[in-house]
Amino acid sequence: MGKVILKGLIVVPDDELNIVSKALEKHVALTKQEPGCIVFNVNQRSHSPCYFDVYEEFSNNNAFEHHQRRVTASEWGRITINVERHYEVWHTEND
């Protein structure tokens, strides 16, 4: 099996927008340091600030699963407990 790609968005409650936005930079930096992280982008929509577009690529399923476990146990995971997540995840074939 090849890469794992996640694409979608998160919706942050308005009253939590400030704290989530402040924590995002650290979350992105930590994720980009993970083994197997190829691409990790989270971009706030200018016209809808509570919406963040998410795009991730990991080299394989093990790297993706490691990321998911780390996030669940992280400060980001605690801060974003009330965030709505709307994702599609798919696996590519080996090249």
VEXTOR-391275 format. One line per 4 residues: number of its first residue (from 1); their letters; for each residue y, x, z of N, C-alpha, C, CB. Coordinates in pm, whole numbers, plus 50000, padded with zeros to 5 digits. Glycine has a CB too. Layout:
VEXTOR-391275
NUM	A	Y,X,Z,Y,X,Z,Y,X,Z,Y,X,Z; ... .
//
This chain:
VEXTOR-391275
1	MGKV	49882,50085,50000,50000,50000,50000,50124,50089,50000,50000,49904,50122; 50227,50045,49933,50349,50123,49921,50455,50087,50023,50405,50106,49785; 50577,50082,49975,50691,50056,50062,50691,49914,50117,50821,50081,49987; 50762,49898,50229,50790,49766,50285,50939,49743,50271,50743,49754,50436 .
5	ILKG	50974,49628,50215,51115,49594,50192,51145,49464,50266,51146,49579,50039; 51256,49465,50339,51303,49347,50410,51443,49318,50358,51303,49368,50566; 51466,49191,50325,51597,49148,50278,51628,49014,50339,51603,49142,50122; 51752,48995,50383,51791,48867,50439,51923,48875,50509,51686,48817,50534 .
9	LIVV	51934,48796,50617,52060,48796,50689,52036,48761,50834,52158,48698,50626; 52134,48799,50916,52137,48755,51054,52264,48673,51074,52130,48876,51154; 52255,48576,51162,52369,48492,51197,52394,48511,51346,52343,48341,51161; 52512,48562,51377,52548,48595,51515,52631,48481,51573,52626,48729,51521 .
13	PDDE	52596,48432,51692,52681,48331,51756,52824,48384,51771,52623,48290,51895; 52919,48299,51745,53060,48339,51746,53100,48406,51877,53148,48219,51722; 53051,48354,51989,53091,48410,52118,53022,48543,52150,53061,48311,52228; 52927,48586,52066,52859,48714,52084,52894,48815,51975,52709,48692,52088 .
17	LNIV	52982,48776,51885,53015,48859,51769,53069,48996,51809,53117,48788,51683; 53155,49002,51907,53216,49129,51948,53112,49227,52001,53323,49104,52055; 53026,49183,52090,52927,49273,52149,52822,49316,52046,52858,49206,52269; 52782,49226,51959,52684,49260,51856,52745,49359,51757,52636,49133,51781 .
21	SKAL	52868,49335,51716,52935,49425,51623,52948,49566,51681,53073,49370,51588; 52979,49574,51810,52992,49705,51874,52858,49778,51881,53050,49689,52015; 52750,49706,51901,52617,49767,51913,52556,49802,51778,52524,49673,51989; 52608,49745,51672,52548,49763,51539,52548,49908,51493,52621,49678,51439 .
25	EKHV	52655,49980,51513,52664,50118,51465,52552,50204,51524,52802,50177,51501; 52528,50191,51653,52421,50267,51718,52284,50225,51665,52426,50248,51872; 52265,50096,51647,52138,50044,51595,52109,50102,51457,52141,49890,51590; 52207,50101,51371,52190,50154,51235,52160,50304,51241,52315,50127,51149 .
29	ALTK	52235,50378,51321,52214,50522,51331,52074,50555,51381,52319,50584,51424; 52028,50486,51485,51893,50511,51538,51786,50477,51435,51871,50429,51665; 51805,50368,51364,51706,50327,51264,51697,50428,51151,51739,50189,51208; 51811,50477,51104,51810,50573,50994,51743,50704,51032,51952,50600,50947 .
33	QEPG	51729,50731,51162,51661,50852,51209,51510,50833,51221,51718,50894,51342; 51462,50710,51210,51320,50684,51226,51240,50743,51109,51295,50533,51237; 51122,50799,51140,51035,50845,51031,50999,50729,50939,50906,50910,51089; 51011,50752,50810,50974,50649,50712,51085,50554,50674,50862,50572,50764 .
37	CIVF	51202,50564,50736,51314,50479,50697,51376,50538,50571,51421,50468,50812; 51378,50459,50465,51435,50502,50338,51577,50448,50322,51346,50456,50220; 51593,50319,50347,51723,50252,50336,51735,50156,50453,51738,50177,50199; 51853,50153,50514,51879,50055,50620,52027,50020,50616,51838,50110,50760 .
41	NVNQ	52057,49902,50563,52196,49858,50549,52214,49722,50615,52236,49851,50400; 52319,49712,50696,52359,49586,50757,52509,49574,50733,52323,49580,50912; 52548,49471,50657,52688,49456,50619,52741,49319,50658,52705,49478,50468; 52851,49321,50731,52917,49197,50774,52989,49135,50655,53016,49225,50891 .
45	RSHS	52975,49006,50640,53045,48935,50532,53192,48917,50569,52978,48798,50504; 53280,48952,50479,53424,48942,50508,53469,48797,50518,53505,49015,50400; 53412,48708,50441,53452,48568,50440,53381,48484,50547,53426,48508,50303; 53274,48539,50605,53199,48470,50711,53154,48575,50813,53075,48392,50652 .
49	PCYF	53242,48614,50905,53215,48728,50992,53093,48716,51083,53332,48752,51076; 53039,48598,51102,52919,48584,51184,52791,48609,51105,52914,48444,51246; 52805,48632,50974,52691,48656,50886,52687,48803,50846,52700,48566,50761; 52567,48862,50860,52546,49002,50824,52428,49009,50727,52520,49090,50951 .
53	DVYE	52450,49066,50612,52343,49086,50515,52263,49210,50554,52399,49099,50371; 52131,49199,50545,52041,49306,50588,51951,49345,50471,51956,49261,50710; 51938,49476,50450,51844,49528,50350,51779,49653,50407,51915,49559,50214; 51646,49655,50410,51570,49767,50467,51458,49807,50372,51513,49729,50606 .
57	EFSN	51432,49937,50367,51314,49989,50300,51249,50092,50390,51350,50050,50161; 51119,50077,50409,51041,50173,50486,50929,50224,50396,50984,50110,50617; 50890,50349,50416,50794,50415,50327,50657,50350,50327,50781,50559,50364; 50621,50287,50438,50489,50223,50446,50489,50123,50561,50376,50329,50464 .
61	NNAF	50380,50052,50575,50371,49949,50678,50375,50008,50819,50243,49868,50660; 50315,50125,50838,50319,50186,50971,50462,50215,51015,50237,50316,50973; 50544,50268,50925,50684,50297,50957,50759,50168,50987,50752,50372,50840; 50732,50063,50910,50799,49934,50932,50758,49875,51067,50764,49835,50818 .
65	EHHQ	50629,49878,51098,50582,49824,51226,50638,49904,51344,50429,49825,51230; 50647,50036,51330,50708,50119,51434,50852,50075,51457,50702,50269,51394; 50925,50053,51349,51065,50007,51360,51071,49874,51435,51128,49993,51219; 50985,49781,51399,50987,49649,51463,50961,49662,51613,50883,49556,51397 .
69	RRVT	50866,49743,51651,50836,49762,51794,50954,49827,51866,50709,49849,51811; 51013,49930,51804,51125,49998,51867,51241,49903,51888,51169,50118,51784; 51272,49825,51787,51384,49732,51796,51361,49628,51905,51407,49662,51662; 51242,49576,51913,51210,49474,52014,51236,49526,52155,51065,49429,52001 .
73	ASEW	51207,49653,52178,51221,49711,52312,51357,49778,52335,51112,49812,52336; 51446,49770,52238,51572,49845,52244,51688,49762,52302,51609,49893,52106; 51797,49832,52326,51922,49766,52366,51964,49664,52260,52035,49870,52389; 51950,49701,52133,51983,49609,52023,51900,49481,52035,51960,49677,51886 .
77	GRIT	51774,49495,52064,51687,49379,52079,51733,49287,52191,51545,49423,52106; 51779,49346,52301,51829,49264,52413,51963,49198,52378,51845,49351,52539; 52051,49272,52314,52183,49219,52280,52175,49107,52177,52274,49331,52227; 52078,49116,52088,52071,49020,51977,51967,48911,51999,52042,49092,51848 .
81	INVE	51931,48884,52121,51829,48785,52151,51864,48646,52094,51809,48776,52302; 51993,48613,52086,52035,48482,52037,52073,48480,51890,52151,48434,52118; 52054,48592,51823,52088,48602,51681,51979,48533,51599,52105,48751,51637; 52021,48455,51500,51925,48394,51406,51892,48497,51300,51982,48263,51341 .
85	RHYE	51764,48513,51270,51719,48607,51169,51652,48531,51055,51622,48713,51230; 51696,48557,50935,51641,48493,50815,51604,48604,50717,51744,48390,50750; 51475,48639,50714,51430,48753,50636,51317,48715,50542,51386,48866,50727; 51308,48791,50434,51189,48795,50349,51139,48938,50354,51220,48748,50200 .
89	VWHT	51008,48955,50369,50949,49088,50374,50841,49093,50268,50891,49120,50517; 50840,49201,50191,50732,49218,50096,50690,49364,50088,50774,49168,49959; 50569,49382,50037,50508,49514,50027,50496,49548,49879,50369,49518,50097; 50534,49669,49843,50520,49713,49706,50387,49787,49691,50639,49803,49663 .
93	END	50343,49800,49569,50223,49877,49539,50259,50025,49537,50160,49835,49404; 50160,50109,49560,50182,50253,49547,50223,50286,49405,50056,50333,49586; 50309,50384,49391,50351,50425,49255,50245,50509,49188,50482,50503,49261 .
//
